[in-house]
Amino acid sequence: MVRNRSEELYVTVPSLFRCPISMDVMKSPVSLCTGVTYDRSSIQTWLSQGHNTCPATMQILPSTDFTPNLTLRRLISVWLQHQPASSPGATTPSSSAVTKSEVLEIVKNLNGGNQLSSLLKVVEFVKCSGENRRFFVNSSDAIANVVEVLVNCDVVEVCESVVAVLDLVVSENGVKEQLNKEILRSDRKFLSKFLLILRKGKLSSRIQTARVLEFIALDADSQQKIVEEQGLLNELHVFTSTETNRFAIEAGLSILIAVSTTRPARKELVRFGIVQTIGKILGGSDTARAVVEKSLKLLETVATCTEGRAAIGKGEECLSAVVSKLMKSSRAATEHGVTVLWSVCCLARDTAAREVVGKVNGLTKVLLVMQSDCSAGVRQMCGELVKALRVVNSNKNYSKSCLASYDTKTTHIMPY
C-alpha cells in the first residue's frame, strides 16, 4: 500500500523527548530530584509561580535544584537532525521565537518605545537556552542597558521584567560582578527599584528579586549598601515573615543570611523580630529541609551578637522549635541548632533559656547529637550543654531518668 506524502512526512515525537508540562520537544532538558525531566523554561515558570511539587508526580520537592540532562539533550539533538525540515518539532534545542538579531536591536533601543514589550521578548529569548543567555550577556552593553531601564523607570511591571532577565542571567560569567559595581555607585537608584518590587510586585518577581540580591551581595561593601538602603532590610524581613510559599521563605532567608554579616545588620534584624519569625517558620509541621537549614543558619548568625542571644533566650517558641528540629533534618541544620542552644545556654548563661530547653527534652536530644556523626566542635558544645542542662533537669525534676548523672564520654545512647 502506498502512503500519501503527508503521511510520509508525519513524525511521531518520542514521549521521552516531550516536556511533561508544555508537551513540546524539550530544548534544554533538566531533571528534578524526583528524577523527572522537564524543559528548563517550563519548570522555571512552574517553580516561580510558587509551586513546591513535581508537576508529574505531585511529590513535595525537598530541593528545587535541577540538573541539566545532557544525555537526553544529545539524543534529542541527534533525533532532530534526522527529521525532515517541515516535520513537527524540527527545531534546534536553542531556537527561540525571538532571533539573535532581534535581541541585538532590542538591546540598542531599550530606552525608547515599548519597554515592557521589548523586555518580555528578551525574557523569552534568555529563557530558551544557556546558549541564548551567554549570547545576551556577551552582547555589547546588554546588561548595562537593562540596568539603565531599571534605574530610570518607576513602572512596577517594567522593573519586574528587568529583574526576570537578571534572575535568568545572573549566574553567567561576569554578570553578578557587573551588578555588584552598580550597587556601589552612589549616584544610582539601583536598590530602590528592588524595594519597589518587594512592596508592589507579584510573588514570582519578589522571589526573583531576593535571589538576584543574594547573588550580588558579593562583599562587605555591597552587603552594607543593601543593609543601608532605607527600608530594604525591613522589607526583606517582612517578605520572609509574611509569605507562606516555601520558595519565597527560602529566598528571603538566603538573602538575609547573605547580608547579616555585620553586628548592625544583625541588631536590626533582631529589632524587626527575626527571632519570632524563625520560631514561627521552624514550628511548622511540614517545613521543608532546606528552609529548616537556612532558618537555623540565620538564627546561628543572629546569636553571635548580645541582642540576638537575649532575644532567643526570651523566645520560648523559638527555643522549643530549635530543639524539635535537632536530628530531624540535615546534619548542617542540627549543627546550626546546637550552636544556637550553646550560644544562649552556655555562652550567655541564660537560666530561663536552659529551663525552656530542659522542659522540651533538650538534654536527650543533645545526647543523641553527641552520638551522631557531628564535628568535633559541635560535640564539644554538646558536652558543655549537657553539663548546663543536667543541673536544670536535676533541680526542676524534668527528667527522672539517669540522664542527670550522664557521663559525656559514654557511647551507649541510641537514637530513637
Disulfide bonds with the S-S distance in Angstrom:
none
